[in-house]
Amino acid sequence: MLERTPPDLTAHMTFSRTDWATLRQNTPQTLLDADLEPLRSLNEKVSLDEVSAVYLPLSRLLNLHVAAARTLSRVKDAFLGRPAAHTPYVIGIAGSVAVGKSTFARVLRALLATWPDQPVVELVTTDGFLHPNKVLEERGLMARKGFPESYDLRRMIRFLADLKAGVPEVEAPVYSHMTYDIVPGERQVVSQPDVLIFEGLNVLQTNDATVVASDFFDFSVYIDALEADIESWYIERFLILQRTAFRSPNSFFRRYKDLSESRARETAHDIWSRINLVNLRENILPTRQRASLILRKQPDHLVGEVLLRQM
C-alpha cells in the first residue's frame, strides 16, 4: 500500500498508474522484451507493460520538453546574434540505494534513443565522482560512502558546467562495484550528447552551496518507495550478490560469500540500518519535493503513482 501524499508534495499533481498510462496517447512502443533483458537489475524485472504504462508517457512528456528547450535556445541565440549552440538536455535521476534508479535510467536511455530523430543519449552515474577509497579512508569516511561528503563535488560540478557550456569532450571517472572503488586511469568520455541522464543518490541536494548539480538539470525524476520496501529489496539484492558477484576474487565484499542465509540477512539489515537508511532519511528523501517528477513504487517494484510538479 502506498502512503498518502505527504504535505511537502502539494506542488505536484498526483496521477494513478491508470491515469498516467493514458497520457502516452499514440507514443509507439519501440522496445522489445529482448531489449529489456540486459537493462534489468538483479531483482527488478521491469516488463514491457511497465514501459508502456510508465515510461512511454514520460517519454512523450520529455520529447515535448526537449523540443521546447531547443526552441528557447534558438530564440536566445538569435537574440544574442550568435550561432546556434548545441546544449545537451540534462535529466537528473535521484533516489535511495536499491530503489531501482539504475534500471530506470538504463531503460529510459534506451527508450529516448529510439525517438524519430535518433538523439544521442548518454548515461553518467555519480558513483564515478566518489572520492577514491584511499581518500575516504584518510578522512574517516568509508562508513559514509554515498553521503554528500564522500563525493568530489567540485569535480562533479565542473563536469556538468563544461557539458552545459558545450565543451566538445568532457570526462567522468569510472567506478567499479566489484572493487568498490574508482578505477585508476579509466574515464568515461562524453561528446556533446543530445540528452544526458545523470543518475545518483544525492543529485537533488543543495547543501547550502552556491552552485549545485541540479542547477544544470532541465528535468529531474525521484524514484520513491516506502522504507520497508526498499530495505526488503536491498536485502534481496544482497543475498543474490552473495551467491554471485561476492564470490569473485576481486570483490570487495568477498568476506561475506560464506555467510549462512540467516547471517547474510542480518548483515544486510545491519548495513541498511546503519548507513543506507540514515542517508535516505537525512540526505536523499528531503530532496524529493525538488523533483520534476516522482515515481512512487509499490512492494512489487511496479510504479503505482506518478507525481508531476506543477511549477
C-alpha positions as CSV (number, residue, x, y, z in Angstrom):
1,M,0.0,0.0,0.0
2,L,1.3,3.5,-0.9
3,E,1.4,6.1,1.8
4,R,-0.9,9.2,1.4
5,T,0.7,12.1,-0.5
6,P,2.9,14.0,2.1
7,P,2.1,17.7,2.6
8,D,5.6,18.7,1.2
9,L,4.4,17.4,-2.2
10,T,1.4,19.7,-2.7
11,A,3.2,21.4,-5.6
12,H,2.8,18.1,-7.5
13,M,-0.2,16.7,-9.4
14,T,-0.9,13.1,-8.5
15,F,-1.8,10.5,-11.1
16,S,-2.8,6.9,-10.6
17,R,-1.0,4.4,-12.7
18,T,-4.0,4.0,-15.0
19,D,-4.5,7.8,-15.5
20,W,-0.8,8.3,-16.2
21,A,-0.8,5.5,-18.7
22,T,-3.5,7.3,-20.8
23,L,-1.1,10.2,-21.3
24,R,1.0,8.0,-23.5
25,Q,-1.6,8.6,-26.3
26,N,-0.1,7.4,-29.6
27,T,3.5,7.2,-28.5
28,P,4.8,4.0,-30.1
29,Q,6.3,1.1,-28.2
30,T,9.8,0.9,-29.6
31,L,11.4,-1.6,-27.3
32,L,11.2,-5.4,-27.3
33,D,11.4,-7.7,-24.3
34,A,14.8,-8.8,-25.6
35,D,15.9,-5.1,-25.4
36,L,15.0,-5.0,-21.7
37,E,16.8,-8.1,-20.7
38,P,20.4,-6.6,-20.5
39,L,18.9,-3.4,-18.8
40,R,17.3,-5.2,-15.9
41,S,18.8,-5.3,-12.4
42,L,19.2,-8.5,-10.4
43,N,15.9,-8.3,-8.6
44,E,13.9,-5.9,-10.7
45,K,12.2,-7.4,-13.7
46,V,10.9,-4.4,-15.5
47,S,8.4,-5.5,-18.2
48,L,7.1,-4.2,-21.4
49,D,3.8,-3.4,-19.6
50,E,5.7,-1.2,-17.2
51,V,7.4,0.5,-20.1
52,S,4.0,1.1,-21.8
53,A,2.3,2.4,-18.6
54,V,5.0,4.4,-17.1
55,Y,8.0,5.1,-19.4
56,L,6.1,5.9,-22.6
57,P,4.0,8.7,-21.1
58,L,7.3,10.1,-19.6
59,S,9.0,9.7,-23.0
60,R,6.2,11.8,-24.6
61,L,6.5,14.5,-21.9
62,L,10.3,14.6,-22.2
63,N,10.0,14.8,-26.0
64,L,7.8,17.9,-25.6
65,H,10.2,19.4,-23.1
66,V,13.3,18.8,-25.2
67,A,11.6,20.4,-28.3
68,A,10.6,23.4,-26.2
69,A,14.1,23.8,-24.8
70,R,15.6,23.7,-28.2
71,T,13.2,26.3,-29.4
72,L,14.0,28.5,-26.5
73,S,17.8,28.0,-27.0
74,R,17.4,29.1,-30.7
75,V,15.5,32.2,-29.7
76,K,18.1,33.1,-27.1
77,D,20.9,32.6,-29.7
78,A,19.1,34.7,-32.2
79,F,18.6,37.5,-29.7
80,L,22.3,37.5,-28.9
81,G,23.2,37.4,-32.5
82,R,25.4,34.3,-32.2
83,P,25.4,30.9,-33.9
84,A,23.1,28.2,-32.6
85,A,24.8,26.3,-29.7
86,H,24.5,22.6,-29.0
87,T,23.4,22.3,-25.4
88,P,22.6,18.9,-24.0
89,Y,19.3,18.4,-22.3
90,V,20.1,17.0,-18.8
91,I,17.8,14.7,-16.8
92,G,18.7,14.0,-13.2
93,I,17.6,10.7,-11.6
94,A,17.6,10.5,-7.7
95,G,16.5,8.1,-5.0
96,S,17.7,5.6,-2.4
97,V,20.1,2.8,-2.7
98,A,18.2,-0.3,-4.1
99,V,15.1,1.6,-5.2
100,G,15.7,0.9,-8.9
101,K,17.4,4.1,-10.2
102,S,20.0,2.2,-12.3
103,T,17.4,0.1,-14.1
104,F,15.1,3.1,-14.6
105,A,18.0,5.2,-16.1
106,R,19.1,2.4,-18.4
107,V,15.6,1.7,-19.7
108,L,14.9,5.5,-20.1
109,R,18.1,5.9,-22.0
110,A,17.2,3.0,-24.4
111,L,13.7,4.4,-24.9
112,L,14.8,8.0,-25.6
113,A,17.4,6.9,-28.1
114,T,14.6,5.4,-30.2
115,W,12.9,8.8,-30.8
116,P,12.4,9.5,-34.5
117,D,15.3,12.0,-34.7
118,Q,17.5,9.3,-33.0
119,P,19.2,11.5,-30.4
120,V,22.5,10.6,-28.8
121,V,21.6,9.8,-25.2
122,E,24.4,9.3,-22.7
123,L,24.1,8.0,-19.1
124,V,26.5,9.0,-16.4
125,T,26.3,7.9,-12.7
126,T,27.6,9.9,-9.8
127,D,29.4,6.8,-8.5
128,G,32.4,7.9,-10.6
129,F,32.6,11.1,-8.6
130,L,33.0,9.4,-5.3
131,H,36.4,10.1,-3.7
132,P,38.7,7.0,-4.1
133,N,38.7,4.7,-1.1
134,K,42.2,5.9,-0.1
135,V,40.9,9.4,0.3
136,L,37.8,8.2,2.1
137,E,39.9,6.1,4.5
138,E,42.2,9.1,5.2
139,R,39.2,11.2,6.0
140,G,37.5,8.5,8.1
141,L,34.6,8.4,5.6
142,M,34.4,4.8,4.4
143,A,31.3,4.2,6.5
144,R,29.8,7.3,5.0
145,K,30.2,6.3,1.4
146,G,27.3,7.6,-0.6
147,F,26.8,10.5,1.8
148,P,27.3,14.0,0.3
149,E,30.7,14.4,1.9
150,S,32.0,11.3,0.2
151,Y,31.8,12.9,-3.3
152,D,34.2,15.1,-5.2
153,L,31.5,17.8,-5.6
154,R,33.8,20.2,-7.3
155,R,34.7,17.7,-10.0
156,M,31.0,16.8,-10.4
157,I,30.0,20.5,-10.8
158,R,32.9,21.1,-13.3
159,F,31.8,18.1,-15.4
160,L,28.2,19.4,-15.6
161,A,29.2,23.0,-16.2
162,D,31.5,22.0,-19.0
163,L,28.9,19.8,-20.5
164,K,26.3,22.6,-20.5
165,A,28.8,25.1,-21.8
166,G,29.2,22.9,-24.9
167,V,32.8,21.7,-24.3
168,P,33.4,19.1,-27.1
169,E,34.5,16.3,-24.8
170,V,34.0,16.0,-21.0
171,E,35.3,13.2,-18.9
172,A,33.9,11.4,-15.9
173,P,35.8,9.0,-13.6
174,V,34.7,5.3,-13.7
175,Y,33.6,3.4,-10.6
176,S,33.7,-0.4,-10.1
177,H,31.0,-2.0,-8.0
178,M,33.2,-5.1,-7.9
179,T,36.2,-3.5,-6.3
180,Y,34.1,-0.8,-4.6
181,D,36.4,1.9,-5.8
182,I,37.3,4.3,-8.6
183,V,39.1,2.5,-11.5
184,P,42.5,4.2,-11.8
185,G,43.2,5.8,-15.2
186,E,39.8,4.9,-16.6
187,R,37.4,7.6,-17.9
188,Q,34.0,7.9,-19.5
189,V,34.2,10.4,-22.3
190,V,31.0,12.2,-23.2
191,S,31.0,14.1,-26.5
192,Q,28.1,16.6,-26.8
193,P,25.1,14.3,-26.5
194,D,21.6,15.5,-27.2
195,V,20.4,14.2,-23.9
196,L,22.4,13.3,-20.8
197,I,20.9,11.2,-17.9
198,F,22.7,11.9,-14.7
199,E,21.9,9.3,-12.0
200,G,22.8,9.2,-8.3
201,L,21.7,9.2,-4.7
202,N,22.1,12.9,-3.9
203,V,21.8,14.7,-7.2
204,L,19.0,16.9,-6.0
205,Q,20.7,18.1,-2.9
206,T,21.5,21.8,-2.3
207,N,23.9,21.6,0.7
208,D,23.7,25.4,1.0
209,A,26.2,25.6,-1.8
210,T,26.4,28.5,-4.3
211,V,26.2,26.1,-7.3
212,V,24.7,22.6,-7.1
213,A,24.3,19.7,-9.5
214,S,20.6,20.3,-10.1
215,D,21.3,23.8,-11.3
216,F,22.3,22.1,-14.6
217,F,19.2,19.9,-14.8
218,D,16.4,20.6,-17.3
219,F,14.2,17.8,-15.7
220,S,14.5,15.6,-12.7
221,V,13.0,12.3,-11.5
222,Y,12.9,10.9,-8.0
223,I,12.2,7.2,-7.6
224,D,10.2,6.8,-4.4
225,A,9.0,3.9,-2.2
226,L,8.3,3.0,1.4
227,E,11.3,2.5,3.6
228,A,10.3,-1.1,4.4
229,D,10.0,-2.0,0.8
230,I,13.4,-0.5,-0.1
231,E,15.0,-2.4,2.8
232,S,13.4,-5.6,1.5
233,W,14.8,-5.0,-2.0
234,Y,18.2,-4.2,-0.5
235,I,18.4,-7.4,1.4
236,E,17.1,-9.5,-1.5
237,R,19.8,-7.9,-3.7
238,F,22.5,-8.6,-1.1
239,L,21.5,-12.3,-1.0
240,I,21.7,-12.6,-4.8
241,L,25.1,-10.8,-4.9
242,Q,26.4,-13.1,-2.1
243,R,25.7,-16.1,-4.4
244,T,27.2,-14.4,-7.4
245,A,29.5,-11.3,-7.5
246,F,30.7,-11.6,-4.0
247,R,32.4,-14.9,-4.9
248,S,34.8,-13.2,-7.3
249,P,38.4,-12.9,-6.1
250,N,38.2,-9.2,-7.0
251,S,35.1,-8.5,-5.0
252,F,35.5,-6.0,-2.1
253,F,32.6,-7.9,-0.4
254,R,34.2,-11.4,-0.8
255,R,34.3,-11.7,3.0
256,Y,30.5,-12.1,3.0
257,K,30.4,-15.0,0.5
258,D,30.3,-17.9,3.0
259,L,27.7,-16.4,5.4
260,S,24.6,-18.5,6.1
261,E,21.4,-17.1,4.7
262,S,20.2,-16.0,8.2
263,R,23.6,-14.4,8.9
264,A,23.6,-12.7,5.5
265,R,20.2,-11.3,6.1
266,E,21.3,-9.9,9.5
267,T,24.4,-8.4,7.9
268,A,22.4,-6.8,5.1
269,H,19.9,-5.4,7.6
270,D,22.7,-4.0,9.7
271,I,24.3,-2.3,6.7
272,W,21.0,-0.9,5.6
273,S,20.1,0.4,9.1
274,R,23.5,2.0,9.9
275,I,24.3,3.5,6.6
276,N,21.7,3.5,3.8
277,L,18.6,4.2,5.9
278,V,20.4,7.1,7.6
279,N,21.5,8.6,4.3
280,L,18.0,8.2,2.9
281,R,16.4,10.0,5.8
282,E,19.0,12.7,6.3
283,N,20.1,13.5,2.7
284,I,18.0,11.8,0.0
285,L,14.3,11.9,1.0
286,P,14.4,15.6,1.9
287,T,15.2,16.4,-1.7
288,R,12.2,14.6,-3.1
289,Q,9.9,17.6,-3.4
290,R,12.5,19.3,-5.7
291,A,12.0,16.7,-8.4
292,S,10.1,17.5,-11.6
293,L,8.5,14.0,-11.5
294,I,8.2,11.5,-8.7
295,L,7.6,7.8,-9.4
296,R,6.1,6.0,-6.3
297,K,6.7,2.3,-6.3
298,Q,4.6,-0.5,-4.8
299,P,6.1,-3.5,-2.9
300,D,6.2,-5.4,-6.3
301,H,8.5,-2.8,-7.8
302,L,5.8,-1.5,-10.1
303,V,5.0,2.2,-10.2
304,G,1.6,2.8,-8.6
305,E,1.5,6.6,-8.6
306,V,3.2,9.4,-10.6
307,L,3.5,12.9,-9.2
308,L,4.2,15.8,-11.6
309,R,5.4,19.1,-10.4
310,Q,3.2,22.0,-11.4
311,M,5.8,24.7,-11.2
